[in-house]
Amino acid sequence: MSAAAQAIAHPILYWIKYTPAAAFVRDSPWAFPALQCLHFIGMALLIGAVGTIDLRVLGVGRPLPIDSVMRLLPLALVGFGINLLSGALFFAHDPFQYAFNLSFRLKLFLIGAAGLNAIWFRLQQSRMESALAKMIAALSLGLWLGVIIAGRFIAFTAQP
């Protein structure tokens, strides 16, 4: 589909592509690389914190009290916020490249599933040693690993 046809078929994507923020990312020689650095930092905070919590629930590092490990949760939220902002700017710089990319769609699906899993985990917080909590933690690790893999595949499955 030509760019003109996509613009007619997807006016929201066309509007996003021509916002000032998207133009800044496209036109600045350093914006995209800087956003990639921020995205990796956000990912490290998010996955580092969530992974530590999940591994502790699964029994790794038993001497560490779960309550102490749960104090890492704000770092995960900061990391998620950084990734949400940088990811939105990646999307805005060329929404047509991302919106129709199967890897991008899979990544968004996995992020949503990981978010629902986190809510489920939060509801189970009082029963951190239960088999259900361990299942939720293992699922969380798998979902976030899937997010990372799908994110890397976006560059290799770009639309023409």
C-alpha positions as CSV (number, residue, x, y, z in Angstrom):
1,M,0.0,0.0,0.0
2,S,1.4,3.4,-0.9
3,A,2.0,6.1,1.7
4,A,-0.8,8.2,0.3
5,A,-3.2,5.2,0.5
6,Q,-2.1,4.5,4.1
7,A,-2.6,8.1,5.0
8,I,-6.2,8.0,3.7
9,A,-6.9,4.6,5.3
10,H,-5.3,5.5,8.6
11,P,-5.7,9.2,9.4
12,I,-4.7,8.8,13.0
13,L,-1.4,7.3,12.0
14,Y,-0.9,10.1,9.5
15,W,-1.6,12.6,12.3
16,I,0.8,10.9,14.7
17,K,3.6,10.9,12.1
18,Y,3.4,14.6,11.7
19,T,3.2,15.7,15.4
20,P,6.1,17.9,16.5
21,A,7.5,15.2,18.7
22,A,7.6,12.7,15.8
23,A,9.2,15.3,13.6
24,F,11.9,16.0,16.2
25,V,12.7,12.3,16.5
26,R,12.9,12.0,12.7
27,D,14.8,15.2,12.0
28,S,17.3,15.1,14.9
29,P,20.5,13.2,14.3
30,W,20.8,12.2,18.0
31,A,17.1,11.8,19.1
32,F,16.6,8.2,17.9
33,P,19.9,6.9,19.4
34,A,19.2,8.7,22.7
35,L,15.8,7.2,22.8
36,Q,17.3,3.7,22.2
37,C,19.7,4.3,25.2
38,L,16.7,5.4,27.4
39,H,14.7,2.4,26.2
40,F,17.5,0.0,27.2
41,I,17.9,1.7,30.6
42,G,14.2,1.5,31.2
43,M,14.2,-2.1,30.2
44,A,17.1,-2.8,32.6
45,L,15.2,-1.2,35.4
46,L,12.0,-3.0,34.6
47,I,13.3,-6.4,33.9
48,G,15.9,-6.2,36.7
49,A,13.4,-5.4,39.3
50,V,10.6,-7.7,38.0
51,G,13.0,-10.5,37.4
52,T,14.5,-10.2,40.9
53,I,11.0,-10.3,42.4
54,D,9.9,-13.2,40.2
55,L,13.0,-15.2,41.0
56,R,12.7,-14.6,44.7
57,V,9.1,-15.8,44.6
58,L,10.3,-18.9,42.7
59,G,12.7,-19.6,45.6
60,V,16.0,-18.1,44.4
61,G,17.7,-16.1,47.2
62,R,15.5,-17.5,50.0
63,P,17.5,-15.6,52.7
64,L,16.2,-12.3,51.3
65,P,12.8,-11.4,52.7
66,I,10.1,-11.0,50.0
67,D,9.1,-7.7,51.5
68,S,12.6,-6.4,51.0
69,V,12.6,-7.5,47.3
70,M,9.2,-6.0,46.8
71,R,10.8,-2.6,47.5
72,L,12.2,-2.9,44.0
73,L,8.8,-2.4,42.5
74,P,9.0,1.4,42.2
75,L,12.1,0.9,40.0
76,A,10.1,-1.4,37.7
77,L,7.5,1.3,37.4
78,V,10.1,3.9,36.6
79,G,11.6,1.6,34.0
80,F,8.1,0.9,32.5
81,G,7.4,4.7,32.4
82,I,10.7,5.3,30.6
83,N,9.9,2.6,28.1
84,L,6.4,3.8,27.6
85,L,7.6,7.3,26.7
86,S,10.5,6.2,24.5
87,G,8.4,3.5,22.8
88,A,5.7,6.0,22.1
89,L,8.2,8.3,20.5
90,F,9.7,5.4,18.4
91,F,6.1,4.7,17.2
92,A,5.4,8.3,16.4
93,H,8.5,8.8,14.3
94,D,7.1,6.3,11.8
95,P,3.8,4.8,12.9
96,F,3.2,3.0,9.5
97,Q,6.4,1.0,10.1
98,Y,5.2,-0.2,13.5
99,A,1.4,-0.4,13.2
100,F,1.5,-3.1,10.6
101,N,4.6,-5.0,12.0
102,L,3.7,-8.4,13.4
103,S,6.5,-8.4,15.9
104,F,5.4,-4.9,17.2
105,R,1.8,-6.2,17.6
106,L,3.1,-9.3,19.4
107,K,5.2,-7.1,21.7
108,L,2.2,-5.0,22.6
109,F,0.1,-8.1,23.3
110,L,2.8,-9.6,25.5
111,I,3.1,-6.3,27.4
112,G,-0.7,-6.3,28.0
113,A,-0.5,-9.9,29.2
114,A,2.4,-9.1,31.5
115,G,0.4,-6.2,32.9
116,L,-2.6,-8.4,33.6
117,N,-0.2,-11.0,35.1
118,A,1.2,-8.3,37.3
119,I,-2.3,-7.4,38.5
120,W,-2.9,-11.0,39.2
121,F,0.4,-11.2,41.1
122,R,-0.5,-8.2,43.2
123,L,-3.8,-9.7,44.2
124,Q,-1.9,-12.8,45.4
125,Q,0.7,-10.8,47.4
126,S,-0.4,-12.1,50.7
127,R,0.3,-15.7,49.5
128,M,3.8,-15.2,48.0
129,E,4.9,-18.8,48.8
130,S,1.9,-20.5,47.2
131,A,2.1,-22.6,44.1
132,L,-0.1,-20.1,42.3
133,A,2.3,-17.2,43.1
134,K,5.2,-19.3,41.7
135,M,3.2,-20.0,38.6
136,I,2.4,-16.3,38.2
137,A,6.1,-15.4,38.7
138,A,7.3,-18.0,36.1
139,L,4.7,-16.7,33.7
140,S,5.9,-13.2,34.3
141,L,9.5,-14.1,33.5
142,G,8.3,-15.8,30.3
143,L,6.2,-12.9,29.2
144,W,8.9,-10.3,29.8
145,L,11.4,-12.5,27.9
146,G,8.9,-12.6,25.1
147,V,8.6,-8.8,25.1
148,I,12.3,-8.4,24.8
149,I,12.5,-10.9,21.9
150,A,9.6,-9.5,20.1
151,G,11.1,-6.0,20.5
152,R,14.3,-7.1,19.0
153,F,12.5,-8.7,16.1
154,I,10.7,-5.4,15.2
155,A,13.9,-4.2,13.4
156,F,14.1,-7.4,11.4
157,T,10.5,-7.6,10.4
158,A,10.1,-4.0,9.2
159,Q,7.4,-3.4,6.6
160,P,8.5,-2.2,3.2
